[in-house]
Amino acid sequence: MKKQIKFALYMTAALLLWSVAASATAADQIKWYSYEEGMALGMSENKKVFISFYADWCKYCDTMDRKTFQDAGIISYLNSFFISIKVDVEREKSVAKKYNISPLPDSWFLSVEGDVIGNRPGYLTAEDLMPILQFIKTDSFLKMNYQQFKESL
């Protein structure tokens, strides 16, 4: 009987540790959506949309994945305030064509309704991206230009 209780306790502890580790891992990553799902979620959750256009062969896209999109602040901010979408321009050519994507990577910011707020082509560090996300999230783009916003930080 004692062995069964010990075993049950060990199994409960193991399951608890596994669930904590699984939830910590999920919080340590950006929740990426497909284009269709993300656009629908933006409207239903009343959140703005961030789209990252990339290609597997793009070295700066890879660097953004390994550095910018691994930054804890970027992960937290995107997961909290945006619906994040990743679009592979090679596989989703119609979406890339819709936004006239040319240089990669290319970061786009859309309103809750799916209207384009703006985009920023090229590699962005976490330090570059965070103030842009804040500018978009706070609707500062409706009141001031980006330079005024940066000076207010």
C-alpha positions in Angstrom: 0.0 0.0 0.0 2.8 2.4 0.9 4.5 1.7 -2.5 1.2 2.6 -4.3 0.9 5.8 -2.4 4.5 6.7 -3.1 4.0 5.9 -6.7 0.9 8.0 -6.9 2.7 10.9 -5.3 5.6 10.6 -7.6 3.3 10.5 -10.6 1.3 13.5 -9.4 4.5 15.5 -8.8 5.9 14.5 -12.3 2.6 15.6 -14.0 2.6 18.9 -12.1 6.2 19.6 -13.1 5.5 18.7 -16.7 2.5 21.0 -16.9 4.5 23.9 -15.3 7.3 23.3 -17.8 4.9 23.1 -20.7 3.2 26.3 -19.8 6.5 28.1 -19.2 7.7 27.0 -22.6 4.5 28.2 -24.3 5.0 31.6 -22.6 8.6 31.8 -23.8 7.5 31.9 -27.4 5.5 34.1 -29.7 2.1 32.6 -30.5 2.2 32.6 -34.3 -0.9 32.1 -36.4 -1.6 31.4 -40.0 -2.7 34.4 -42.1 -6.4 33.4 -42.3 -6.7 32.4 -38.6 -4.8 35.4 -37.4 -6.8 37.9 -39.4 -10.1 36.4 -38.0 -8.7 36.4 -34.4 -7.7 40.0 -34.7 -11.2 41.0 -35.3 -12.8 38.6 -32.8 -10.3 39.4 -30.0 -10.3 43.1 -30.9 -6.5 43.2 -31.3 -4.2 44.7 -33.8 -2.3 42.3 -36.1 1.5 42.0 -36.5 2.6 40.2 -39.7 6.2 38.9 -40.2 6.9 38.1 -43.8 9.9 35.8 -44.3 11.5 33.1 -46.4 13.6 30.1 -45.4 16.6 31.3 -47.5 16.6 34.9 -45.9 19.5 35.2 -43.4 18.1 38.3 -41.8 14.7 36.6 -41.4 16.5 33.8 -39.6 18.4 36.3 -37.4 15.1 37.9 -36.4 13.7 34.5 -35.5 16.8 33.7 -33.4 17.3 37.1 -31.8 14.4 39.6 -32.0 11.6 37.0 -31.7 13.4 35.3 -28.7 13.5 38.6 -26.7 11.3 38.2 -23.6 9.9 41.7 -23.9 9.0 41.3 -27.5 7.4 37.9 -26.8 5.4 39.2 -23.9 4.3 42.4 -25.8 3.2 40.6 -28.9 1.4 37.8 -27.0 -0.4 40.3 -24.8 -1.4 43.0 -27.3 -1.2 41.7 -30.8 -2.2 38.7 -32.9 1.0 37.6 -34.6 1.1 36.1 -38.0 4.0 34.6 -39.9 3.8 34.4 -43.7 6.3 32.4 -45.8 6.5 34.4 -49.0 7.5 31.2 -51.0 4.5 29.2 -49.8 1.9 31.9 -49.5 2.6 33.8 -52.7 -0.9 35.3 -52.9 -0.6 36.9 -49.4 2.8 38.2 -50.2 1.5 39.6 -53.5 -1.5 41.3 -51.7 1.0 43.3 -49.6 3.5 43.8 -52.4 6.3 42.2 -50.4 9.8 42.8 -51.9 12.6 43.1 -49.4 12.7 40.6 -46.6 12.1 40.4 -43.7 9.1 42.7 -43.8 7.0 43.6 -40.7 3.5 44.8 -41.1 1.0 46.3 -38.6 -2.7 46.1 -39.2 -5.7 47.6 -37.4 -8.3 45.4 -35.7 -10.4 45.6 -38.9 -7.4 44.5 -41.0 -6.5 47.9 -42.5 -2.9 48.6 -43.0 -1.4 50.9 -40.4 2.1 50.6 -41.8 5.1 48.4 -42.4 8.8 48.3 -41.8 11.0 46.4 -44.2 14.3 44.9 -43.1 15.9 43.4 -40.1 14.6 44.8 -36.8 16.3 44.3 -33.4 14.2 44.0 -30.3 15.3 47.6 -29.5 14.0 48.7 -32.9 10.8 46.7 -32.8 9.6 47.5 -29.3 8.9 51.2 -29.7 7.2 50.6 -33.0 4.9 48.0 -31.3 4.2 50.5 -28.5 3.5 53.3 -31.0 1.0 51.0 -32.8 -0.6 49.5 -29.7 -1.2 52.9 -28.0 -2.8 54.4 -31.2 -0.1 57.1 -31.1 0.0 56.9 -34.9 -3.4 58.6 -34.8 -2.1 61.6 -32.8 1.6 62.1 -33.6 4.3 60.9 -36.0 6.7 58.2 -35.0 9.6 60.7 -34.4 7.4 62.6 -31.9 6.6 59.4 -30.2 10.2 58.3 -29.9 11.1 61.7 -28.5 8.4 61.2 -25.8 9.9 58.0 -24.6 
